[in-house]
Amino acid sequence: MKMIRRALVAIGMAGLVAAALRLRGVGGTPPQSGGWRELSGPELG
């Protein structure tokens, strides 16, 4: 029983940390430039 309680507490703490990180917006913003661009050059086909 003690092991199950510890596991539940650990899962709950991990959930709280994940929620806090999500609310704070940690992880940066997606790049504002870049991505796919059309290449110029000879046609291959």
mmCIF file of the N, C-alpha and C atoms, coordinates in Angstrom:
data_MODEL
# 
_entry.id   MODEL 
# 
loop_
_atom_site.group_PDB 
_atom_site.id 
_atom_site.type_symbol 
_atom_site.label_atom_id 
_atom_site.label_alt_id 
_atom_site.label_comp_id 
_atom_site.label_asym_id 
_atom_site.label_entity_id 
_atom_site.label_seq_id 
_atom_site.pdbx_PDB_ins_code 
_atom_site.Cartn_x 
_atom_site.Cartn_y 
_atom_site.Cartn_z 
_atom_site.occupancy 
_atom_site.B_iso_or_equiv 
_atom_site.pdbx_formal_charge 
_atom_site.auth_seq_id 
_atom_site.auth_comp_id 
_atom_site.auth_asym_id 
_atom_site.auth_atom_id 
_atom_site.pdbx_PDB_model_num 
ATOM 1   N N  . MET A 1 1  ? 0.826  -1.199 0.000   1.00 0.00 ? 1  MET A N  1 
ATOM 2   C CA . MET A 1 1  ? 0.000  0.000  0.000   1.00 0.00 ? 1  MET A CA 1 
ATOM 3   C C  . MET A 1 1  ? 0.870  1.263  0.000   1.00 0.00 ? 1  MET A C  1 
ATOM 4   N N  . LYS A 1 2  ? 1.949  1.228  0.771   1.00 0.00 ? 2  LYS A N  1 
ATOM 5   C CA . LYS A 1 2  ? 2.833  2.389  0.838   1.00 0.00 ? 2  LYS A CA 1 
ATOM 6   C C  . LYS A 1 2  ? 3.462  2.657  -0.535  1.00 0.00 ? 2  LYS A C  1 
ATOM 7   N N  . MET A 1 3  ? 3.773  1.576  -1.259  1.00 0.00 ? 3  MET A N  1 
ATOM 8   C CA . MET A 1 3  ? 4.389  1.729  -2.581  1.00 0.00 ? 3  MET A CA 1 
ATOM 9   C C  . MET A 1 3  ? 3.409  2.375  -3.562  1.00 0.00 ? 3  MET A C  1 
ATOM 10  N N  . ILE A 1 4  ? 2.159  1.977  -3.508  1.00 0.00 ? 4  ILE A N  1 
ATOM 11  C CA . ILE A 1 4  ? 1.140  2.554  -4.396  1.00 0.00 ? 4  ILE A CA 1 
ATOM 12  C C  . ILE A 1 4  ? 0.958  4.038  -4.078  1.00 0.00 ? 4  ILE A C  1 
ATOM 13  N N  . ARG A 1 5  ? 0.940  4.371  -2.807  1.00 0.00 ? 5  ARG A N  1 
ATOM 14  C CA . ARG A 1 5  ? 0.775  5.773  -2.403  1.00 0.00 ? 5  ARG A CA 1 
ATOM 15  C C  . ARG A 1 5  ? 1.947  6.614  -2.900  1.00 0.00 ? 5  ARG A C  1 
ATOM 16  N N  . ARG A 1 6  ? 3.169  6.078  -2.774  1.00 0.00 ? 6  ARG A N  1 
ATOM 17  C CA . ARG A 1 6  ? 4.340  6.814  -3.260  1.00 0.00 ? 6  ARG A CA 1 
ATOM 18  C C  . ARG A 1 6  ? 4.272  7.012  -4.771  1.00 0.00 ? 6  ARG A C  1 
ATOM 19  N N  . ALA A 1 7  ? 3.831  5.989  -5.493  1.00 0.00 ? 7  ALA A N  1 
ATOM 20  C CA . ALA A 1 7  ? 3.726  6.098  -6.946  1.00 0.00 ? 7  ALA A CA 1 
ATOM 21  C C  . ALA A 1 7  ? 2.709  7.167  -7.322  1.00 0.00 ? 7  ALA A C  1 
ATOM 22  N N  . LEU A 1 8  ? 1.579  7.205  -6.625  1.00 0.00 ? 8  LEU A N  1 
ATOM 23  C CA . LEU A 1 8  ? 0.553  8.209  -6.916  1.00 0.00 ? 8  LEU A CA 1 
ATOM 24  C C  . LEU A 1 8  ? 1.056  9.616  -6.612  1.00 0.00 ? 8  LEU A C  1 
ATOM 25  N N  . VAL A 1 9  ? 1.793  9.769  -5.530  1.00 0.00 ? 9  VAL A N  1 
ATOM 26  C CA . VAL A 1 9  ? 2.350  11.082 -5.193  1.00 0.00 ? 9  VAL A CA 1 
ATOM 27  C C  . VAL A 1 9  ? 3.348  11.512 -6.261  1.00 0.00 ? 9  VAL A C  1 
ATOM 28  N N  . ALA A 1 10 ? 4.191  10.589 -6.722  1.00 0.00 ? 10 ALA A N  1 
ATOM 29  C CA . ALA A 1 10 ? 5.174  10.918 -7.755  1.00 0.00 ? 10 ALA A CA 1 
ATOM 30  C C  . ALA A 1 10 ? 4.483  11.331 -9.050  1.00 0.00 ? 10 ALA A C  1 
ATOM 31  N N  . ILE A 1 11 ? 3.441  10.624 -9.430  1.00 0.00 ? 11 ILE A N  1 
ATOM 32  C CA . ILE A 1 11 ? 2.701  10.965 -10.649 1.00 0.00 ? 11 ILE A CA 1 
ATOM 33  C C  . ILE A 1 11 ? 2.034  12.329 -10.505 1.00 0.00 ? 11 ILE A C  1 
ATOM 34  N N  . GLY A 1 12 ? 1.486  12.587 -9.325  1.00 0.00 ? 12 GLY A N  1 
ATOM 35  C CA . GLY A 1 12 ? 0.857  13.880 -9.084  1.00 0.00 ? 12 GLY A CA 1 
ATOM 36  C C  . GLY A 1 12 ? 1.856  15.026 -9.156  1.00 0.00 ? 12 GLY A C  1 
ATOM 37  N N  . MET A 1 13 ? 3.029  14.826 -8.569  1.00 0.00 ? 13 MET A N  1 
ATOM 38  C CA . MET A 1 13 ? 4.056  15.868 -8.630  1.00 0.00 ? 13 MET A CA 1 
ATOM 39  C C  . MET A 1 13 ? 4.502  16.114 -10.064 1.00 0.00 ? 13 MET A C  1 
ATOM 40  N N  . ALA A 1 14 ? 4.665  15.055 -10.835 1.00 0.00 ? 14 ALA A N  1 
ATOM 41  C CA . ALA A 1 14 ? 5.062  15.213 -12.236 1.00 0.00 ? 14 ALA A CA 1 
ATOM 42  C C  . ALA A 1 14 ? 3.985  15.983 -13.005 1.00 0.00 ? 14 ALA A C  1 
ATOM 43  N N  . GLY A 1 15 ? 2.728  15.716 -12.706 1.00 0.00 ? 15 GLY A N  1 
ATOM 44  C CA . GLY A 1 15 ? 1.640  16.445 -13.351 1.00 0.00 ? 15 GLY A CA 1 
ATOM 45  C C  . GLY A 1 15 ? 1.648  17.920 -12.996 1.00 0.00 ? 15 GLY A C  1 
ATOM 46  N N  . LEU A 1 16 ? 1.933  18.225 -11.732 1.00 0.00 ? 16 LEU A N  1 
ATOM 47  C CA . LEU A 1 16 ? 1.994  19.631 -11.318 1.00 0.00 ? 16 LEU A CA 1 
ATOM 48  C C  . LEU A 1 16 ? 3.134  20.363 -12.013 1.00 0.00 ? 16 LEU A C  1 
ATOM 49  N N  . VAL A 1 17 ? 4.284  19.708 -12.115 1.00 0.00 ? 17 VAL A N  1 
ATOM 50  C CA . VAL A 1 17 ? 5.422  20.333 -12.784 1.00 0.00 ? 17 VAL A CA 1 
ATOM 51  C C  . VAL A 1 17 ? 5.101  20.573 -14.256 1.00 0.00 ? 17 VAL A C  1 
ATOM 52  N N  . ALA A 1 18 ? 4.492  19.574 -14.902 1.00 0.00 ? 18 ALA A N  1 
ATOM 53  C CA . ALA A 1 18 ? 4.142  19.725 -16.318 1.00 0.00 ? 18 ALA A CA 1 
ATOM 54  C C  . ALA A 1 18 ? 3.137  20.852 -16.514 1.00 0.00 ? 18 ALA A C  1 
ATOM 55  N N  . ALA A 1 19 ? 2.149  20.952 -15.629 1.00 0.00 ? 19 ALA A N  1 
ATOM 56  C CA . ALA A 1 19 ? 1.155  22.018 -15.740 1.00 0.00 ? 19 ALA A CA 1 
ATOM 57  C C  . ALA A 1 19 ? 1.793  23.381 -15.525 1.00 0.00 ? 19 ALA A C  1 
ATOM 58  N N  . ALA A 1 20 ? 2.697  23.481 -14.569 1.00 0.00 ? 20 ALA A N  1 
ATOM 59  C CA . ALA A 1 20 ? 3.361  24.759 -14.307 1.00 0.00 ? 20 ALA A CA 1 
ATOM 60  C C  . ALA A 1 20 ? 4.198  25.186 -15.512 1.00 0.00 ? 20 ALA A C  1 
ATOM 61  N N  . LEU A 1 21 ? 4.926  24.248 -16.110 1.00 0.00 ? 21 LEU A N  1 
ATOM 62  C CA . LEU A 1 21 ? 5.736  24.588 -17.276 1.00 0.00 ? 21 LEU A CA 1 
ATOM 63  C C  . LEU A 1 21 ? 4.853  25.016 -18.444 1.00 0.00 ? 21 LEU A C  1 
ATOM 64  N N  . ARG A 1 22 ? 3.721  24.345 -18.601 1.00 0.00 ? 22 ARG A N  1 
ATOM 65  C CA . ARG A 1 22 ? 2.827  24.696 -19.703 1.00 0.00 ? 22 ARG A CA 1 
ATOM 66  C C  . ARG A 1 22 ? 2.235  26.084 -19.488 1.00 0.00 ? 22 ARG A C  1 
ATOM 67  N N  . LEU A 1 23 ? 1.858  26.392 -18.264 1.00 0.00 ? 23 LEU A N  1 
ATOM 68  C CA . LEU A 1 23 ? 1.255  27.703 -17.992 1.00 0.00 ? 23 LEU A CA 1 
ATOM 69  C C  . LEU A 1 23 ? 2.276  28.822 -18.135 1.00 0.00 ? 23 LEU A C  1 
ATOM 70  N N  . ARG A 1 24 ? 3.517  28.558 -17.749 1.00 0.00 ? 24 ARG A N  1 
ATOM 71  C CA . ARG A 1 24 ? 4.555  29.588 -17.858 1.00 0.00 ? 24 ARG A CA 1 
ATOM 72  C C  . ARG A 1 24 ? 5.013  29.774 -19.291 1.00 0.00 ? 24 ARG A C  1 
ATOM 73  N N  . GLY A 1 25 ? 4.780  28.786 -20.135 1.00 0.00 ? 25 GLY A N  1 
ATOM 74  C CA . GLY A 1 25 ? 5.171  28.896 -21.527 1.00 0.00 ? 25 GLY A CA 1 
ATOM 75  C C  . GLY A 1 25 ? 6.632  28.597 -21.770 1.00 0.00 ? 25 GLY A C  1 
ATOM 76  N N  . VAL A 1 26 ? 7.238  27.785 -20.919 1.00 0.00 ? 26 VAL A N  1 
ATOM 77  C CA . VAL A 1 26 ? 8.641  27.433 -21.103 1.00 0.00 ? 26 VAL A CA 1 
ATOM 78  C C  . VAL A 1 26 ? 8.752  26.546 -22.342 1.00 0.00 ? 26 VAL A C  1 
ATOM 79  N N  . GLY A 1 27 ? 9.776  26.767 -23.109 1.00 0.00 ? 27 GLY A N  1 
ATOM 80  C CA . GLY A 1 27 ? 9.966  25.976 -24.316 1.00 0.00 ? 27 GLY A CA 1 
ATOM 81  C C  . GLY A 1 27 ? 10.257 26.866 -25.504 1.00 0.00 ? 27 GLY A C  1 
ATOM 82  N N  . GLY A 1 28 ? 10.146 28.159 -25.322 1.00 0.00 ? 28 GLY A N  1 
ATOM 83  C CA . GLY A 1 28 ? 10.475 29.070 -26.399 1.00 0.00 ? 28 GLY A CA 1 
ATOM 84  C C  . GLY A 1 28 ? 9.336  29.238 -27.375 1.00 0.00 ? 28 GLY A C  1 
ATOM 85  N N  . THR A 1 29 ? 9.547  30.120 -28.324 1.00 0.00 ? 29 THR A N  1 
ATOM 86  C CA . THR A 1 29 ? 8.549  30.367 -29.357 1.00 0.00 ? 29 THR A CA 1 
ATOM 87  C C  . THR A 1 29 ? 9.026  29.732 -30.647 1.00 0.00 ? 29 THR A C  1 
ATOM 88  N N  . PRO A 1 30 ? 8.122  29.345 -31.503 1.00 0.00 ? 30 PRO A N  1 
ATOM 89  C CA . PRO A 1 30 ? 8.546  28.772 -32.779 1.00 0.00 ? 30 PRO A CA 1 
ATOM 90  C C  . PRO A 1 30 ? 9.284  29.818 -33.614 1.00 0.00 ? 30 PRO A C  1 
ATOM 91  N N  . PRO A 1 31 ? 10.153 29.397 -34.486 1.00 0.00 ? 31 PRO A N  1 
ATOM 92  C CA . PRO A 1 31 ? 10.907 30.359 -35.282 1.00 0.00 ? 31 PRO A CA 1 
ATOM 93  C C  . PRO A 1 31 ? 9.978  31.228 -36.120 1.00 0.00 ? 31 PRO A C  1 
ATOM 94  N N  . GLN A 1 32 ? 10.300 32.506 -36.201 1.00 0.00 ? 32 GLN A N  1 
ATOM 95  C CA . GLN A 1 32 ? 9.461  33.449 -36.944 1.00 0.00 ? 32 GLN A CA 1 
ATOM 96  C C  . GLN A 1 32 ? 9.872  33.531 -38.410 1.00 0.00 ? 32 GLN A C  1 
ATOM 97  N N  . SER A 1 33 ? 11.023 32.992 -38.760 1.00 0.00 ? 33 SER A N  1 
ATOM 98  C CA . SER A 1 33 ? 11.465 33.014 -40.155 1.00 0.00 ? 33 SER A CA 1 
ATOM 99  C C  . SER A 1 33 ? 12.061 31.661 -40.477 1.00 0.00 ? 33 SER A C  1 
ATOM 100 N N  . GLY A 1 34 ? 12.279 31.429 -41.744 1.00 0.00 ? 34 GLY A N  1 
ATOM 101 C CA . GLY A 1 34 ? 12.863 30.160 -42.156 1.00 0.00 ? 34 GLY A CA 1 
ATOM 102 C C  . GLY A 1 34 ? 11.799 29.238 -42.695 1.00 0.00 ? 34 GLY A C  1 
ATOM 103 N N  . GLY A 1 35 ? 12.086 27.986 -42.682 1.00 0.00 ? 35 GLY A N  1 
ATOM 104 C CA . GLY A 1 35 ? 11.139 27.011 -43.207 1.00 0.00 ? 35 GLY A CA 1 
ATOM 105 C C  . GLY A 1 35 ? 11.494 26.648 -44.636 1.00 0.00 ? 35 GLY A C  1 
ATOM 106 N N  . TRP A 1 36 ? 10.507 26.142 -45.353 1.00 0.00 ? 36 TRP A N  1 
ATOM 107 C CA . TRP A 1 36 ? 10.721 25.712 -46.730 1.00 0.00 ? 36 TRP A CA 1 
ATOM 108 C C  . TRP A 1 36 ? 10.841 26.919 -47.639 1.00 0.00 ? 36 TRP A C  1 
ATOM 109 N N  . ARG A 1 37 ? 11.729 26.818 -48.580 1.00 0.00 ? 37 ARG A N  1 
ATOM 110 C CA . ARG A 1 37 ? 11.826 27.851 -49.610 1.00 0.00 ? 37 ARG A CA 1 
ATOM 111 C C  . ARG A 1 37 ? 12.106 27.186 -50.932 1.00 0.00 ? 37 ARG A C  1 
ATOM 112 N N  . GLU A 1 38 ? 11.667 27.821 -51.986 1.00 0.00 ? 38 GLU A N  1 
ATOM 113 C CA . GLU A 1 38 ? 11.850 27.246 -53.303 1.00 0.00 ? 38 GLU A CA 1 
ATOM 114 C C  . GLU A 1 38 ? 13.280 27.475 -53.769 1.00 0.00 ? 38 GLU A C  1 
ATOM 115 N N  . LEU A 1 39 ? 13.891 26.423 -54.300 1.00 0.00 ? 39 LEU A N  1 
ATOM 116 C CA . LEU A 1 39 ? 15.265 26.533 -54.769 1.00 0.00 ? 39 LEU A CA 1 
ATOM 117 C C  . LEU A 1 39 ? 15.261 26.828 -56.263 1.00 0.00 ? 39 LEU A C  1 
ATOM 118 N N  . SER A 1 40 ? 16.178 27.688 -56.681 1.00 0.00 ? 40 SER A N  1 
ATOM 119 C CA . SER A 1 40 ? 16.315 27.953 -58.105 1.00 0.00 ? 40 SER A CA 1 
ATOM 120 C C  . SER A 1 40 ? 17.484 27.130 -58.631 1.00 0.00 ? 40 SER A C  1 
ATOM 121 N N  . GLY A 1 41 ? 17.340 26.648 -59.846 1.00 0.00 ? 41 GLY A N  1 
ATOM 122 C CA . GLY A 1 41 ? 18.403 25.832 -60.420 1.00 0.00 ? 41 GLY A CA 1 
ATOM 123 C C  . GLY A 1 41 ? 17.859 25.069 -61.606 1.00 0.00 ? 41 GLY A C  1 
ATOM 124 N N  . PRO A 1 42 ? 18.673 24.199 -62.183 1.00 0.00 ? 42 PRO A N  1 
ATOM 125 C CA . PRO A 1 42 ? 18.209 23.439 -63.347 1.00 0.00 ? 42 PRO A CA 1 
ATOM 126 C C  . PRO A 1 42 ? 17.127 22.448 -62.956 1.00 0.00 ? 42 PRO A C  1 
ATOM 127 N N  . GLU A 1 43 ? 16.187 22.262 -63.861 1.00 0.00 ? 43 GLU A N  1 
ATOM 128 C CA . GLU A 1 43 ? 15.122 21.281 -63.639 1.00 0.00 ? 43 GLU A CA 1 
ATOM 129 C C  . GLU A 1 43 ? 15.706 19.876 -63.745 1.00 0.00 ? 43 GLU A C  1 
ATOM 130 N N  . LEU A 1 44 ? 15.314 19.026 -62.841 1.00 0.00 ? 44 LEU A N  1 
ATOM 131 C CA . LEU A 1 44 ? 15.784 17.646 -62.860 1.00 0.00 ? 44 LEU A CA 1 
ATOM 132 C C  . LEU A 1 44 ? 14.621 16.733 -63.214 1.00 0.00 ? 44 LEU A C  1 
ATOM 133 N N  . GLY A 1 45 ? 14.307 16.610 -64.449 1.00 0.00 ? 45 GLY A N  1 
ATOM 134 C CA . GLY A 1 45 ? 13.227 15.707 -64.771 1.00 0.00 ? 45 GLY A CA 1 
ATOM 135 C C  . GLY A 1 45 ? 12.649 16.068 -66.051 1.00 0.00 ? 45 GLY A C  1 
# 
